[in-house]
Amino acid sequence: MREFLKGVPRAQLEAEARAFAEAFAPRLLRPDALHTWRRWRERRATMVIVTASPDIVVQPFARGLGADHLIGTRLVFDAEDRVAGVIDGRNCRGPEKVVRLQAHFGADIRLRAAYGDTSGDREMLKIADEAGYRVFKDTP
């Protein structure tokens, strides 16, 4: 954050994130993951993206996928609405993913399904009825 984003105006970061998502989403999102996303959407599941990445950067992807909620690492912005170079609170990874889900949906949250691909997803996967770790293999 300090090295690459500090001082970047919020509007610029949002615009660059949007442009990146528009240009690269088709090349980054795995077809089998998208199929699973659509299958849960058809079941009228509440669709939530929980990520350690900055929420402002992931927002265009979440919007494009039709996510109901996005829970991610929050950046601090200074008085001029520029990235301050630090995060607001804790990084949304590992146990913090469960803490954030509980804060958003209640302490007794149980997920119908969760999928992840890093060690930072393991705690979240433990509260899911259907847990998939690195299950998506199709190449975009």
PyMOL commands that place a pseudoatom at each C-alpha (Angstrom):
pseudoatom trace, name=CA, resn=MET, resi=1, chain=A, elem=C, hetatm=0, pos=[0.000, 0.000, 0.000]
pseudoatom trace, name=CA, resn=ARG, resi=2, chain=A, elem=C, hetatm=0, pos=[2.679, 2.466, 1.028]
pseudoatom trace, name=CA, resn=GLU, resi=3, chain=A, elem=C, hetatm=0, pos=[4.900, 1.799, -1.939]
pseudoatom trace, name=CA, resn=PHE, resi=4, chain=A, elem=C, hetatm=0, pos=[2.463, 1.502, -4.825]
pseudoatom trace, name=CA, resn=LEU, resi=5, chain=A, elem=C, hetatm=0, pos=[-0.785, 3.202, -3.822]
pseudoatom trace, name=CA, resn=LYS, resi=6, chain=A, elem=C, hetatm=0, pos=[0.092, 5.954, -1.367]
pseudoatom trace, name=CA, resn=GLY, resi=7, chain=A, elem=C, hetatm=0, pos=[-0.998, 9.318, -2.730]
pseudoatom trace, name=CA, resn=VAL, resi=8, chain=A, elem=C, hetatm=0, pos=[-3.234, 7.942, -5.487]
pseudoatom trace, name=CA, resn=PRO, resi=9, chain=A, elem=C, hetatm=0, pos=[-6.539, 9.835, -5.601]
pseudoatom trace, name=CA, resn=ARG, resi=10, chain=A, elem=C, hetatm=0, pos=[-9.607, 7.681, -4.893]
pseudoatom trace, name=CA, resn=ALA, resi=11, chain=A, elem=C, hetatm=0, pos=[-11.222, 8.644, -8.225]
pseudoatom trace, name=CA, resn=GLN, resi=12, chain=A, elem=C, hetatm=0, pos=[-8.106, 7.597, -10.139]
pseudoatom trace, name=CA, resn=LEU, resi=13, chain=A, elem=C, hetatm=0, pos=[-7.872, 4.273, -8.294]
pseudoatom trace, name=CA, resn=GLU, resi=14, chain=A, elem=C, hetatm=0, pos=[-11.562, 3.566, -8.953]
pseudoatom trace, name=CA, resn=ALA, resi=15, chain=A, elem=C, hetatm=0, pos=[-11.190, 4.445, -12.645]
pseudoatom trace, name=CA, resn=GLU, resi=16, chain=A, elem=C, hetatm=0, pos=[-8.087, 2.302, -13.064]
pseudoatom trace, name=CA, resn=ALA, resi=17, chain=A, elem=C, hetatm=0, pos=[-9.708, -0.626, -11.251]
pseudoatom trace, name=CA, resn=ARG, resi=18, chain=A, elem=C, hetatm=0, pos=[-12.776, -0.337, -13.481]
pseudoatom trace, name=CA, resn=ALA, resi=19, chain=A, elem=C, hetatm=0, pos=[-10.639, -0.197, -16.655]
pseudoatom trace, name=CA, resn=PHE, resi=20, chain=A, elem=C, hetatm=0, pos=[-8.582, -3.183, -15.488]
pseudoatom trace, name=CA, resn=ALA, resi=21, chain=A, elem=C, hetatm=0, pos=[-11.685, -5.256, -14.744]
pseudoatom trace, name=CA, resn=GLU, resi=22, chain=A, elem=C, hetatm=0, pos=[-13.247, -4.398, -18.101]
pseudoatom trace, name=CA, resn=ALA, resi=23, chain=A, elem=C, hetatm=0, pos=[-10.061, -5.290, -19.974]
pseudoatom trace, name=CA, resn=PHE, resi=24, chain=A, elem=C, hetatm=0, pos=[-8.954, -8.378, -18.091]
pseudoatom trace, name=CA, resn=ALA, resi=25, chain=A, elem=C, hetatm=0, pos=[-11.902, -10.058, -16.341]
pseudoatom trace, name=CA, resn=PRO, resi=26, chain=A, elem=C, hetatm=0, pos=[-12.541, -12.460, -19.240]
pseudoatom trace, name=CA, resn=ARG, resi=27, chain=A, elem=C, hetatm=0, pos=[-8.883, -13.534, -19.100]
pseudoatom trace, name=CA, resn=LEU, resi=28, chain=A, elem=C, hetatm=0, pos=[-8.725, -13.845, -15.314]
pseudoatom trace, name=CA, resn=LEU, resi=29, chain=A, elem=C, hetatm=0, pos=[-11.959, -15.560, -14.294]
pseudoatom trace, name=CA, resn=ARG, resi=30, chain=A, elem=C, hetatm=0, pos=[-11.977, -19.341, -14.606]
pseudoatom trace, name=CA, resn=PRO, resi=31, chain=A, elem=C, hetatm=0, pos=[-14.914, -20.710, -16.637]
pseudoatom trace, name=CA, resn=ASP, resi=32, chain=A, elem=C, hetatm=0, pos=[-15.683, -23.473, -14.102]
pseudoatom trace, name=CA, resn=ALA, resi=33, chain=A, elem=C, hetatm=0, pos=[-15.722, -20.904, -11.288]
pseudoatom trace, name=CA, resn=LEU, resi=34, chain=A, elem=C, hetatm=0, pos=[-18.117, -18.734, -13.298]
pseudoatom trace, name=CA, resn=HIS, resi=35, chain=A, elem=C, hetatm=0, pos=[-20.337, -21.761, -13.933]
pseudoatom trace, name=CA, resn=THR, resi=36, chain=A, elem=C, hetatm=0, pos=[-20.460, -22.471, -10.189]
pseudoatom trace, name=CA, resn=TRP, resi=37, chain=A, elem=C, hetatm=0, pos=[-21.183, -18.791, -9.469]
pseudoatom trace, name=CA, resn=ARG, resi=38, chain=A, elem=C, hetatm=0, pos=[-24.105, -18.847, -11.912]
pseudoatom trace, name=CA, resn=ARG, resi=39, chain=A, elem=C, hetatm=0, pos=[-25.407, -22.124, -10.465]
pseudoatom trace, name=CA, resn=TRP, resi=40, chain=A, elem=C, hetatm=0, pos=[-25.594, -20.596, -6.977]
pseudoatom trace, name=CA, resn=ARG, resi=41, chain=A, elem=C, hetatm=0, pos=[-27.116, -17.422, -8.417]
pseudoatom trace, name=CA, resn=GLU, resi=42, chain=A, elem=C, hetatm=0, pos=[-29.870, -19.517, -10.028]
pseudoatom trace, name=CA, resn=ARG, resi=43, chain=A, elem=C, hetatm=0, pos=[-30.573, -21.001, -6.587]
pseudoatom trace, name=CA, resn=ARG, resi=44, chain=A, elem=C, hetatm=0, pos=[-31.095, -17.449, -5.345]
pseudoatom trace, name=CA, resn=ALA, resi=45, chain=A, elem=C, hetatm=0, pos=[-28.165, -17.670, -2.950]
pseudoatom trace, name=CA, resn=THR, resi=46, chain=A, elem=C, hetatm=0, pos=[-26.781, -14.467, -1.486]
pseudoatom trace, name=CA, resn=MET, resi=47, chain=A, elem=C, hetatm=0, pos=[-23.548, -13.991, -3.382]
pseudoatom trace, name=CA, resn=VAL, resi=48, chain=A, elem=C, hetatm=0, pos=[-20.643, -12.585, -1.379]
pseudoatom trace, name=CA, resn=ILE, resi=49, chain=A, elem=C, hetatm=0, pos=[-17.043, -12.002, -2.376]
pseudoatom trace, name=CA, resn=VAL, resi=50, chain=A, elem=C, hetatm=0, pos=[-14.687, -12.042, 0.611]
pseudoatom trace, name=CA, resn=THR, resi=51, chain=A, elem=C, hetatm=0, pos=[-11.154, -10.994, -0.265]
pseudoatom trace, name=CA, resn=ALA, resi=52, chain=A, elem=C, hetatm=0, pos=[-7.908, -9.822, 1.246]
pseudoatom trace, name=CA, resn=SER, resi=53, chain=A, elem=C, hetatm=0, pos=[-7.493, -7.509, -1.738]
pseudoatom trace, name=CA, resn=PRO, resi=54, chain=A, elem=C, hetatm=0, pos=[-8.535, -3.877, -1.358]
pseudoatom trace, name=CA, resn=ASP, resi=55, chain=A, elem=C, hetatm=0, pos=[-12.311, -3.708, -1.742]
pseudoatom trace, name=CA, resn=ILE, resi=56, chain=A, elem=C, hetatm=0, pos=[-12.053, -0.628, -3.958]
pseudoatom trace, name=CA, resn=VAL, resi=57, chain=A, elem=C, hetatm=0, pos=[-9.952, -2.609, -6.454]
pseudoatom trace, name=CA, resn=VAL, resi=58, chain=A, elem=C, hetatm=0, pos=[-12.239, -5.660, -6.478]
pseudoatom trace, name=CA, resn=GLN, resi=59, chain=A, elem=C, hetatm=0, pos=[-15.472, -3.636, -6.654]
pseudoatom trace, name=CA, resn=PRO, resi=60, chain=A, elem=C, hetatm=0, pos=[-15.654, -3.563, -10.481]
pseudoatom trace, name=CA, resn=PHE, resi=61, chain=A, elem=C, hetatm=0, pos=[-15.278, -7.360, -10.623]
pseudoatom trace, name=CA, resn=ALA, resi=62, chain=A, elem=C, hetatm=0, pos=[-17.939, -7.778, -7.935]
pseudoatom trace, name=CA, resn=ARG, resi=63, chain=A, elem=C, hetatm=0, pos=[-20.290, -5.447, -9.785]
pseudoatom trace, name=CA, resn=GLY, resi=64, chain=A, elem=C, hetatm=0, pos=[-19.702, -7.287, -13.067]
pseudoatom trace, name=CA, resn=LEU, resi=65, chain=A, elem=C, hetatm=0, pos=[-20.466, -10.616, -11.430]
pseudoatom trace, name=CA, resn=GLY, resi=66, chain=A, elem=C, hetatm=0, pos=[-23.581, -9.275, -9.752]
pseudoatom trace, name=CA, resn=ALA, resi=67, chain=A, elem=C, hetatm=0, pos=[-22.305, -9.919, -6.227]
pseudoatom trace, name=CA, resn=ASP, resi=68, chain=A, elem=C, hetatm=0, pos=[-24.740, -8.986, -3.484]
pseudoatom trace, name=CA, resn=HIS, resi=69, chain=A, elem=C, hetatm=0, pos=[-21.940, -8.030, -1.101]
pseudoatom trace, name=CA, resn=LEU, resi=70, chain=A, elem=C, hetatm=0, pos=[-18.206, -7.382, -1.207]
pseudoatom trace, name=CA, resn=ILE, resi=71, chain=A, elem=C, hetatm=0, pos=[-16.142, -7.733, 1.948]
pseudoatom trace, name=CA, resn=GLY, resi=72, chain=A, elem=C, hetatm=0, pos=[-12.485, -6.843, 1.519]
pseudoatom trace, name=CA, resn=THR, resi=73, chain=A, elem=C, hetatm=0, pos=[-9.540, -5.017, 2.963]
pseudoatom trace, name=CA, resn=ARG, resi=74, chain=A, elem=C, hetatm=0, pos=[-10.367, -1.347, 3.330]
pseudoatom trace, name=CA, resn=LEU, resi=75, chain=A, elem=C, hetatm=0, pos=[-7.931, 1.418, 2.506]
pseudoatom trace, name=CA, resn=VAL, resi=76, chain=A, elem=C, hetatm=0, pos=[-7.558, 4.621, 4.488]
pseudoatom trace, name=CA, resn=PHE, resi=77, chain=A, elem=C, hetatm=0, pos=[-7.930, 7.856, 2.509]
pseudoatom trace, name=CA, resn=ASP, resi=78, chain=A, elem=C, hetatm=0, pos=[-6.497, 11.183, 3.654]
pseudoatom trace, name=CA, resn=ALA, resi=79, chain=A, elem=C, hetatm=0, pos=[-8.175, 14.603, 3.792]
pseudoatom trace, name=CA, resn=GLU, resi=80, chain=A, elem=C, hetatm=0, pos=[-7.543, 15.092, 0.041]
pseudoatom trace, name=CA, resn=ASP, resi=81, chain=A, elem=C, hetatm=0, pos=[-9.206, 11.707, -0.702]
pseudoatom trace, name=CA, resn=ARG, resi=82, chain=A, elem=C, hetatm=0, pos=[-5.898, 10.068, -1.608]
pseudoatom trace, name=CA, resn=VAL, resi=83, chain=A, elem=C, hetatm=0, pos=[-4.709, 6.656, -0.467]
pseudoatom trace, name=CA, resn=ALA, resi=84, chain=A, elem=C, hetatm=0, pos=[-2.937, 7.183, 2.850]
pseudoatom trace, name=CA, resn=GLY, resi=85, chain=A, elem=C, hetatm=0, pos=[-0.793, 4.076, 2.417]
pseudoatom trace, name=CA, resn=VAL, resi=86, chain=A, elem=C, hetatm=0, pos=[-2.318, 2.049, 5.247]
pseudoatom trace, name=CA, resn=ILE, resi=87, chain=A, elem=C, hetatm=0, pos=[-5.343, -0.164, 5.694]
pseudoatom trace, name=CA, resn=ASP, resi=88, chain=A, elem=C, hetatm=0, pos=[-8.402, 0.568, 7.801]
pseudoatom trace, name=CA, resn=GLY, resi=89, chain=A, elem=C, hetatm=0, pos=[-8.505, -2.157, 10.429]
pseudoatom trace, name=CA, resn=ARG, resi=90, chain=A, elem=C, hetatm=0, pos=[-7.164, -5.615, 9.757]
pseudoatom trace, name=CA, resn=ASN, resi=91, chain=A, elem=C, hetatm=0, pos=[-6.313, -7.269, 6.479]
pseudoatom trace, name=CA, resn=CYS, resi=92, chain=A, elem=C, hetatm=0, pos=[-9.341, -9.345, 5.426]
pseudoatom trace, name=CA, resn=ARG, resi=93, chain=A, elem=C, hetatm=0, pos=[-7.598, -12.697, 5.367]
pseudoatom trace, name=CA, resn=GLY, resi=94, chain=A, elem=C, hetatm=0, pos=[-7.542, -15.813, 7.511]
pseudoatom trace, name=CA, resn=PRO, resi=95, chain=A, elem=C, hetatm=0, pos=[-9.630, -15.483, 10.686]
pseudoatom trace, name=CA, resn=GLU, resi=96, chain=A, elem=C, hetatm=0, pos=[-10.523, -11.897, 9.762]
pseudoatom trace, name=CA, resn=LYS, resi=97, chain=A, elem=C, hetatm=0, pos=[-12.700, -13.191, 6.899]
pseudoatom trace, name=CA, resn=VAL, resi=98, chain=A, elem=C, hetatm=0, pos=[-14.909, -14.977, 9.435]
pseudoatom trace, name=CA, resn=VAL, resi=99, chain=A, elem=C, hetatm=0, pos=[-14.920, -11.923, 11.737]
pseudoatom trace, name=CA, resn=ARG, resi=100, chain=A, elem=C, hetatm=0, pos=[-16.100, -9.740, 8.853]
pseudoatom trace, name=CA, resn=LEU, resi=101, chain=A, elem=C, hetatm=0, pos=[-18.759, -12.227, 7.768]
pseudoatom trace, name=CA, resn=GLN, resi=102, chain=A, elem=C, hetatm=0, pos=[-20.033, -12.402, 11.351]
pseudoatom trace, name=CA, resn=ALA, resi=103, chain=A, elem=C, hetatm=0, pos=[-20.101, -8.602, 11.607]
pseudoatom trace, name=CA, resn=HIS, resi=104, chain=A, elem=C, hetatm=0, pos=[-22.071, -8.383, 8.371]
pseudoatom trace, name=CA, resn=PHE, resi=105, chain=A, elem=C, hetatm=0, pos=[-24.451, -11.342, 8.750]
pseudoatom trace, name=CA, resn=GLY, resi=106, chain=A, elem=C, hetatm=0, pos=[-24.460, -12.211, 12.460]
pseudoatom trace, name=CA, resn=ALA, resi=107, chain=A, elem=C, hetatm=0, pos=[-22.361, -14.250, 14.861]
pseudoatom trace, name=CA, resn=ASP, resi=108, chain=A, elem=C, hetatm=0, pos=[-24.100, -17.519, 13.951]
pseudoatom trace, name=CA, resn=ILE, resi=109, chain=A, elem=C, hetatm=0, pos=[-23.288, -17.252, 10.227]
pseudoatom trace, name=CA, resn=ARG, resi=110, chain=A, elem=C, hetatm=0, pos=[-23.039, -20.557, 8.398]
pseudoatom trace, name=CA, resn=LEU, resi=111, chain=A, elem=C, hetatm=0, pos=[-22.227, -20.512, 4.694]
pseudoatom trace, name=CA, resn=ARG, resi=112, chain=A, elem=C, hetatm=0, pos=[-24.028, -22.792, 2.268]
pseudoatom trace, name=CA, resn=ALA, resi=113, chain=A, elem=C, hetatm=0, pos=[-20.863, -22.851, 0.181]
pseudoatom trace, name=CA, resn=ALA, resi=114, chain=A, elem=C, hetatm=0, pos=[-17.463, -21.181, 0.062]
pseudoatom trace, name=CA, resn=TYR, resi=115, chain=A, elem=C, hetatm=0, pos=[-14.567, -21.498, -2.317]
pseudoatom trace, name=CA, resn=GLY, resi=116, chain=A, elem=C, hetatm=0, pos=[-11.001, -20.355, -1.901]
pseudoatom trace, name=CA, resn=ASP, resi=117, chain=A, elem=C, hetatm=0, pos=[-7.531, -20.727, -3.297]
pseudoatom trace, name=CA, resn=THR, resi=118, chain=A, elem=C, hetatm=0, pos=[-5.134, -19.439, -0.630]
pseudoatom trace, name=CA, resn=SER, resi=119, chain=A, elem=C, hetatm=0, pos=[-4.262, -20.335, 2.936]
pseudoatom trace, name=CA, resn=GLY, resi=120, chain=A, elem=C, hetatm=0, pos=[-6.066, -17.127, 3.927]
pseudoatom trace, name=CA, resn=ASP, resi=121, chain=A, elem=C, hetatm=0, pos=[-9.377, -18.792, 3.002]
pseudoatom trace, name=CA, resn=ARG, resi=122, chain=A, elem=C, hetatm=0, pos=[-9.151, -21.811, 5.303]
pseudoatom trace, name=CA, resn=GLU, resi=123, chain=A, elem=C, hetatm=0, pos=[-11.030, -20.372, 8.297]
pseudoatom trace, name=CA, resn=MET, resi=124, chain=A, elem=C, hetatm=0, pos=[-13.865, -19.208, 6.060]
pseudoatom trace, name=CA, resn=LEU, resi=125, chain=A, elem=C, hetatm=0, pos=[-14.066, -22.627, 4.431]
pseudoatom trace, name=CA, resn=LYS, resi=126, chain=A, elem=C, hetatm=0, pos=[-14.512, -24.210, 7.863]
pseudoatom trace, name=CA, resn=ILE, resi=127, chain=A, elem=C, hetatm=0, pos=[-17.878, -22.460, 8.304]
pseudoatom trace, name=CA, resn=ALA, resi=128, chain=A, elem=C, hetatm=0, pos=[-19.213, -23.663, 4.946]
pseudoatom trace, name=CA, resn=ASP, resi=129, chain=A, elem=C, hetatm=0, pos=[-21.418, -26.678, 4.278]
pseudoatom trace, name=CA, resn=GLU, resi=130, chain=A, elem=C, hetatm=0, pos=[-19.806, -27.046, 0.847]
pseudoatom trace, name=CA, resn=ALA, resi=131, chain=A, elem=C, hetatm=0, pos=[-16.147, -26.031, 0.969]
pseudoatom trace, name=CA, resn=GLY, resi=132, chain=A, elem=C, hetatm=0, pos=[-13.953, -26.009, -2.096]
pseudoatom trace, name=CA, resn=TYR, resi=133, chain=A, elem=C, hetatm=0, pos=[-10.236, -25.362, -1.850]
pseudoatom trace, name=CA, resn=ARG, resi=134, chain=A, elem=C, hetatm=0, pos=[-8.490, -24.873, -5.196]
pseudoatom trace, name=CA, resn=VAL, resi=135, chain=A, elem=C, hetatm=0, pos=[-11.254, -26.770, -6.976]
pseudoatom trace, name=CA, resn=PHE, resi=136, chain=A, elem=C, hetatm=0, pos=[-11.424, -24.595, -10.083]
pseudoatom trace, name=CA, resn=LYS, resi=137, chain=A, elem=C, hetatm=0, pos=[-8.952, -25.729, -12.712]
pseudoatom trace, name=CA, resn=ASP, resi=138, chain=A, elem=C, hetatm=0, pos=[-10.249, -24.469, -16.089]
pseudoatom trace, name=CA, resn=THR, resi=139, chain=A, elem=C, hetatm=0, pos=[-7.974, -21.997, -17.810]
pseudoatom trace, name=CA, resn=PRO, resi=140, chain=A, elem=C, hetatm=0, pos=[-9.579, -18.695, -18.736]
for i in range(1, 140): cmd.bond("trace and resi %d" % i, "trace and resi %d" % (i + 1))
show_as sticks, trace
zoom trace
